[in-house]
Each structure stands twice: as structure tokens, then as C-alpha cells.
């Protein structure tokens, strides 16, 4: 059931730009009930900058799957030093992860889409559910330009999977706008972006791409584009 809060957010954020969206939602919601999801990607670094300008100690969480690049952890450290906050780090359930690897091996994701999604569920979606159960809204760095699976997403959505409001302040930004903002504010970012990685996830499932290639073509490159979501951001067509 869609909440009154969702309707309030839709009215308040209609037509607002990214900065105004962050300011407004931070006024509407108490700090402990609003979370920013960060994968340490470019968009999430922009949002971290914007949220930290409003809250000295915001709730910003990241999912440590156990298979991230060393550069991602370095970016995490640099970001905390720059803005003076601590990430809420969510890890997979130990028993669930051990059972998965015991049954399917460490690199199950290469064998089928179903197994890849199972791995994403254990390492990402289930930890995500734990943190979202403590919030009334979550902020994400999604942009329509990123992928065919994101073309229909809106600035303010109702997340049916997790039962709360979902805010996408950068939904209509271009990649150029993201880079311009990062450089203008000297925001730390993952150095892998300078080495041909426009979208960065787990190391075994991410590779560099040629200049000008689709932004997410290096993620799960063995799958078709319409399958390239991990379960965090599926949007119902209904």
C-alpha cells in the first residue's frame, strides 16, 4: 500500500532539481529514517556530496559483497575522510553465503542468469532488505541514460519490493553532467573510472569497456542487456 509520505514526497519534489530534491526530502524526513544507498559509483559520490551538505552525519550505507575491487575500498576510505561520516556497511549473512558457495562454488554467476541472480540476492538484495527495514525512504543514484532497464524510472517512486519511497534525484542527468559536478566540487571517485570502467560492481562481474561503449556493457557482459540488474532496482511494468 502506497503511504501518505510517498504522496507528500511526490508533491514536494515535483519539478525539483537534484539539489532541491535533497534539501526538501531532508526537511520532510528525520535523518534516521532516510538512507542513501552508495556503491561508491560516480552518481553516488555526487549524492554523498549533496547529502553531506545538509546533514553532518547522514545515513549512507554500502553493500560489501566480499568481491569488490580494492579501489572501491580505497574510495570508501577517502570519502569518509573528506566528509567526516561513517558508512553503514552491510555484509551477506555468513551462514547463507557459506551454504551458497558450498553448493554452487565461488563463481556460480557465470553458469546461468538464475545462478547469477541467486548470488546477487545473497550478497546484495538480502543485506539491502535489512537496512531498508529501518527507513521510510531511500535515495539512489539511478539515471535513465544508464541502461534499458532504467528508462521508465521516475524521480519519486514507490518501491513495491521493499515497501518504501525511493528517490532518484539524478534520474535525468547525463554522464557529462555527473562528471562536471564531480570536477567542479573536487569530489573523490573510484580511479577505475579513469581506466575504462564506467560502471563498477563486483570484480568478477565487471570489466573495462572500449571508449564510447554502453555504460553498463562491462557489467555481467555475458548476459543480454535486459537481464542486467542485480535485483536492487527492478521496476514492475504493472
C-alpha positions in Angstrom: 0.0 0.0 0.0 1.4 3.4 -1.0 1.9 5.6 2.0 0.9 9.2 2.8 4.6 10.0 2.9 5.0 8.9 -0.7 2.2 11.2 -1.8 3.8 14.1 0.2 7.1 13.5 -1.4 5.6 13.4 -4.9 4.0 16.8 -4.3 7.1 18.4 -2.7 9.6 17.1 -5.2 7.6 17.6 -8.4 9.8 19.5 -10.8 12.7 19.9 -8.4 16.3 19.6 -9.4 18.8 17.3 -7.7 20.0 19.8 -5.1 16.4 20.9 -4.2 15.3 17.3 -4.0 17.9 16.5 -1.4 17.1 19.6 0.6 13.4 19.0 0.6 13.5 15.3 1.5 15.9 16.1 4.3 13.4 18.6 5.7 10.5 16.2 5.4 12.1 13.1 6.9 14.1 12.7 10.1 17.7 11.9 9.5 17.4 8.4 11.0 14.6 7.4 8.6 16.3 8.5 5.4 19.1 6.4 3.8 21.4 6.9 0.8 22.5 3.8 -1.0 26.1 4.1 -2.2 28.0 1.7 -4.4 30.8 4.3 -4.5 30.0 5.0 -8.1 30.1 8.4 -9.7 26.4 9.2 -9.1 26.5 8.0 -5.5 29.6 10.3 -4.9 27.6 13.3 -6.2 24.7 12.4 -3.9 27.0 11.9 -1.0 28.3 15.4 -1.5 24.8 16.8 -1.7 23.5 14.9 1.4 26.6 15.8 3.5 26.0 19.5 2.7 22.6 19.1 4.5 23.4 16.6 7.3 26.7 16.4 9.2 26.1 12.7 10.0 23.8 11.3 7.3 22.9 7.6 7.0 24.8 6.4 4.0 25.1 2.6 3.5 27.1 0.4 1.2 26.8 -3.3 0.4 30.1 -5.1 0.9 29.6 -8.2 -1.1 33.1 -9.6 -0.3 34.0 -9.5 -4.0 34.7 -5.7 -4.5 37.7 -4.1 -6.2 40.5 -2.8 -3.9 39.9 0.6 -5.5 36.4 0.6 -4.2 37.5 0.2 -0.6 40.1 2.9 -1.2 37.3 5.2 -2.4 35.2 4.4 0.6 38.1 5.4 2.9 38.8 8.7 1.0 35.2 9.6 1.0 34.8 9.2 4.8 37.9 11.3 5.4 36.7 14.0 3.1 33.2 14.3 4.6 33.6 13.1 8.1 30.9 10.4 8.3 31.0 6.6 8.6 29.3 4.3 6.2 26.8 1.7 7.4 28.5 -1.3 5.9 26.1 -4.3 5.1 27.6 -7.7 4.6 26.0 -11.0 3.5 24.7 -13.4 6.1 27.6 -15.7 6.9 25.6 -18.9 7.0 23.7 -18.1 3.8 26.8 -17.2 1.9 28.7 -20.3 3.1 25.8 -22.5 2.1 25.7 -20.9 -1.4 29.4 -21.3 -2.1 29.4 -24.8 -0.7 26.6 -25.8 -3.0 27.4 -23.8 -6.2 31.1 -22.8 -6.0 32.5 -19.3 -5.8 31.9 -18.3 -9.4 28.4 -19.7 -10.0 27.3 -16.5 -11.7 29.0 -17.4 -15.0 26.9 -20.5 -15.4 23.4 -19.0 -15.8 21.3 -15.9 -15.2 19.4 -17.7 -12.5 22.6 -18.5 -10.5 23.9 -15.0 -11.0 20.7 -13.6 -9.6 21.0 -16.0 -6.7 24.5 -14.8 -5.9 23.3 -11.1 -6.1 20.4 -12.0 -3.8 22.6 -13.4 -1.1 25.4 -10.8 -1.4 23.2 -7.7 -2.2 19.4 -7.9 -2.0 19.1 -9.7 1.4 21.5 -7.2 3.1 19.7 -4.4 1.4 16.4 -5.6 2.9 17.8 -5.4 6.4 18.8 -1.7 6.1 15.7 -0.6 4.3 13.6 -2.1 7.0 14.9 0.7 9.2 14.0 3.6 6.8 11.0 5.3 5.3 12.7 6.3 2.1 16.0 5.6 0.2 18.0 7.7 -2.2 19.6 6.1 -5.2 21.9 7.3 -8.0 19.9 5.9 -10.9 19.8 7.7 -14.2 17.6 6.8 -17.2 20.6 7.1 -19.5 22.4 4.2 -17.7 20.5 1.2 -19.1 17.4 0.0 -21.0 16.2 -1.4 -17.6 16.1 2.2 -16.2 14.4 4.1 -19.0 11.0 4.2 -17.3 12.1 5.1 -13.8 10.9 8.4 -12.2 12.4 10.9 -9.7 10.0 9.7 -7.0 8.8 6.1 -7.0 7.1 3.6 -4.7 9.3 0.6 -4.1 6.9 -2.3 -4.1 9.7 -4.8 -3.3 10.8 -3.2 -0.1 7.7 -1.1 0.8 9.0 2.4 1.0 9.6 5.6 -1.1 12.5 5.5 -3.5 14.1 8.8 -4.7 16.2 9.2 -7.8 17.4 12.8 -7.7 19.8 12.3 -10.7 17.3 10.5 -12.9 17.5 12.9 -15.8 21.2 13.8 -15.5 23.6 12.9 -18.3 27.0 11.4 -17.8 28.6 14.7 -18.8 26.6 16.5 -16.0 27.8 14.0 -13.5 31.5 14.5 -14.4 31.1 18.2 -14.5 29.7 18.3 -11.0 32.4 15.9 -9.7 35.2 18.0 -11.1 33.6 21.4 -10.0 33.5 20.2 -6.4 36.6 18.1 -6.4 34.7 15.0 -5.2 36.7 11.8 -4.7 35.8 9.0 -7.1 36.9 5.5 -7.9 40.1 5.6 -10.0 38.8 2.6 -12.1 36.6 5.1 -13.9 39.7 6.6 -15.4 40.7 3.1 -16.6 37.7 2.3 -18.7 35.2 1.2 -16.1 32.1 3.4 -16.4 30.0 1.1 -14.1 31.7 -0.7 -11.2 30.3 -3.7 -9.2 31.9 -6.9 -8.0 35.3 -7.6 -9.5 34.4 -11.0 -11.2 31.3 -9.4 -12.8 32.9 -6.1 -14.1 35.4 -5.4 -16.8 36.7 -2.4 -18.7 35.0 -1.4 -21.9 36.0 0.5 -25.0 35.6 4.3 -25.1 32.0 5.2 -26.2 30.6 1.7 -25.3 27.3 1.4 -23.4 27.7 2.5 -19.8 26.8 -0.9 -18.4 28.3 -3.2 -21.1 31.1 -4.1 -18.7 28.7 -5.4 -16.1 27.7 -9.1 -16.5 29.0 -8.8 -20.1 28.0 -12.4 -20.8 24.2 -11.6 -20.4 21.7 -9.8 -22.5 21.1 -6.1 -21.6 17.5 -6.7 -20.4 18.9 -9.0 -17.7 21.5 -6.6 -16.3 20.0 -5.8 -12.9 21.0 -7.4 -9.6 17.6 -7.2 -8.0 18.0 -3.9 -6.2 16.3 -1.8 -8.8 13.8 -3.9 -10.8 10.8 -1.9 -11.7 7.4 -3.5 -12.2 5.8 -2.9 -15.5 2.4 -3.2 -13.9 
